[in-house]
Amino acid sequence: MGKGRPSKYHSHIEPHLSEIAEMATRMTEAQIAESLGVSYTQFREMKKKYPPLSDSLKKGRKTVVERGRSALIKKAEGFEYEEKKRIIVKGKVIREEITTKYCPPDVAAINLLLKNYDPENWANDPQMLKIRKEELELAREKMERSEYV
């Protein structure tokens, strides 16, 4: 059986697997596919067929999630930052001013953080949370009774 054309995976994707992980930190999969010269449909199929591609994308997404988590925590806690301003007159920098500013904790970030990191104790509807806990306890008791009968 004769050899056909080499697949686009081997010519367009495989040589760039390490770059794809980095690309996934700043681009959508459709943008990555386009930049590598394959259609998004082909790219999705390759992702299913070739685990190294899927792994590279997961690695990039993991980095994005970690940065997002860090930013959320920072926003929830509040932080100081420096604001720099250049005073320019007639195209010449006369002076630079550096001001330290404070970004207070953000209530929405705190809410999201608590719901995700401590879901047993934080919910939009505390009464519903209490009901769910009671339902779980009843289900546990029922299971234990049925096991020993």
C-alpha positions as CSV (number, residue, x, y, z in Angstrom):
1,M,0.0,0.0,0.0
2,G,1.5,3.4,-1.1
3,K,2.1,6.2,1.3
4,G,-0.2,9.2,1.0
5,R,0.4,12.8,1.8
6,P,1.8,13.3,5.3
7,S,-1.0,14.4,7.7
8,K,-1.2,18.0,8.6
9,Y,-0.8,16.9,12.3
10,H,2.8,15.8,11.6
11,S,3.7,18.8,9.4
12,H,1.7,21.7,11.0
13,I,1.1,20.7,14.6
14,E,3.6,18.2,16.0
15,P,6.7,20.4,15.4
16,H,5.0,23.2,17.4
17,L,3.6,21.2,20.5
18,S,5.7,23.2,23.0
19,E,4.7,26.5,21.4
20,I,1.0,25.4,21.5
21,A,1.1,25.2,25.3
22,E,2.3,28.8,25.4
23,M,-0.2,29.9,22.7
24,A,-3.1,28.4,24.8
25,T,-2.3,30.9,27.6
26,R,-3.3,33.8,25.3
27,M,-5.3,32.5,22.4
28,T,-8.5,30.5,21.7
29,E,-8.2,27.1,20.1
30,A,-9.6,28.5,16.8
31,Q,-6.9,31.2,16.8
32,I,-4.2,28.6,17.4
33,A,-5.5,26.4,14.6
34,E,-5.6,29.4,12.2
35,S,-2.0,30.4,13.2
36,L,-0.8,26.9,12.5
37,G,-2.5,26.7,9.1
38,V,-5.2,24.2,9.8
39,S,-9.0,24.5,10.0
40,Y,-10.6,24.6,13.4
41,T,-12.6,21.4,12.5
42,Q,-9.3,19.6,11.7
43,F,-7.8,20.9,14.9
44,R,-10.6,19.6,17.0
45,E,-10.3,16.2,15.3
46,M,-6.6,16.1,15.8
47,K,-7.1,17.0,19.5
48,K,-9.2,13.8,19.9
49,K,-6.8,11.6,17.8
50,Y,-3.4,12.8,19.1
51,P,-3.0,13.0,23.0
52,P,0.2,15.1,22.8
53,L,-1.9,18.0,21.3
54,S,-4.6,17.6,23.9
55,D,-1.9,17.6,26.6
56,S,-0.2,20.7,25.3
57,L,-3.6,22.6,25.3
58,K,-4.3,21.4,28.9
59,K,-0.9,22.5,30.0
60,G,-1.6,26.0,28.6
61,R,-5.1,26.2,30.1
62,K,-3.7,25.1,33.5
63,T,-1.3,28.1,33.5
64,V,-4.2,30.4,32.7
65,V,-6.3,29.0,35.5
66,E,-3.4,29.4,38.0
67,R,-2.9,33.0,36.9
68,G,-6.7,33.6,37.2
69,R,-6.8,32.1,40.6
70,S,-3.9,34.3,41.8
71,A,-5.6,37.4,40.4
72,L,-8.9,36.5,42.1
73,I,-7.2,36.0,45.4
74,K,-5.3,39.3,45.0
75,K,-8.5,41.2,44.1
76,A,-10.4,39.6,47.0
77,E,-7.7,40.6,49.5
78,G,-6.9,44.1,48.2
79,F,-3.5,45.3,47.2
80,E,-1.2,48.2,46.8
81,Y,0.2,49.2,43.4
82,E,2.4,52.0,41.9
83,E,1.0,54.4,39.3
84,K,3.7,56.1,37.2
85,K,3.1,59.3,35.4
86,R,5.5,61.2,33.1
87,I,5.3,64.9,32.8
88,I,6.4,65.8,29.2
89,V,6.8,69.4,28.0
90,K,7.8,70.0,24.3
91,G,8.7,66.4,23.8
92,K,11.1,66.3,26.8
93,V,10.4,64.4,30.1
94,I,10.6,66.9,32.9
95,R,9.9,64.6,35.7
96,E,8.3,61.3,36.7
97,E,5.8,61.0,39.5
98,I,5.2,57.7,41.3
99,T,2.2,57.4,43.4
100,T,1.4,54.4,45.6
101,K,-2.3,53.5,45.4
102,Y,-4.5,51.0,47.2
103,C,-7.1,48.8,45.5
104,P,-9.5,47.7,48.3
105,P,-10.9,44.1,48.5
106,D,-13.6,43.5,45.9
107,V,-16.9,42.1,47.3
108,A,-17.6,40.1,44.1
109,A,-14.2,38.5,44.2
110,I,-14.6,37.6,47.8
111,N,-18.0,36.1,47.1
112,L,-16.7,34.0,44.2
113,L,-13.6,32.9,46.2
114,L,-15.6,31.8,49.2
115,K,-18.2,29.9,47.1
116,N,-15.4,28.0,45.3
117,Y,-13.0,27.5,48.2
118,D,-15.5,26.9,51.0
119,P,-18.7,25.7,49.4
120,E,-19.9,23.9,52.5
121,N,-20.3,27.2,54.3
122,W,-21.0,29.8,51.6
123,A,-23.9,30.0,49.2
124,N,-26.3,32.5,47.7
125,D,-29.1,30.9,49.6
126,P,-28.0,29.8,53.2
127,Q,-31.3,28.2,53.9
128,M,-31.0,26.0,50.8
129,L,-27.5,25.1,51.9
130,K,-28.8,24.0,55.3
131,I,-31.5,21.9,53.7
132,R,-29.0,20.2,51.4
133,K,-26.8,19.4,54.4
134,E,-29.8,17.8,56.2
135,E,-30.7,15.8,53.1
136,L,-27.2,14.5,52.8
137,E,-27.2,13.5,56.5
138,L,-30.6,11.7,56.1
139,A,-29.4,9.9,53.0
140,R,-26.2,8.8,54.9
141,E,-28.3,7.5,57.8
142,K,-30.6,5.6,55.4
143,M,-27.6,4.0,53.7
144,E,-26.1,3.0,57.0
145,R,-29.4,1.4,58.2
146,S,-29.9,-0.5,55.0
147,E,-26.3,-1.9,55.1
148,Y,-26.8,-3.4,58.6
149,V,-30.4,-4.8,58.1
